[in-house]
Amino acid sequence: MQQELYQTAQLVCGIFCLGMALTLLKSFGYYGIYPYYRRIRLLIALALALLGAGCLLHWHLGCQPVWPYTLLLLAGLGVLIAIFYNIYEYGFRLDKYDGTPRTDL
């Protein structure tokens, strides 16, 4: 019973993460007037896609081999660390200021 619950949770998490990544990428053009948020949305979509792929791969393989799941989760966590480092370094304006006047105010 506990193993079935774990496998169902892996499937739901994988589908949810991939769906959120696709939603972020689908609405990517809508935020074209906000260029400062494009990189953060792309990094979040990449992290969600990696985590979702890891969950689905782990579910598909019967939750037996742990190394592919671990590698994908570590890659997703690496992308999340890059996101937080960019926020720490540049604030919420994630692109370096190149001297041009901002048009998104």
Secondary structure, 3 states (H helix, E strand, C coil): CHHHHHHHHHHHHHHHHHHHHHHHHHCCHHHCCCHHHHHHHHHHHHHHHHHHHHHHHHHHCCCCCCHHHHHHHHHHHHHHHHHHHHHHHHCCCCCCCCCCCCCCC
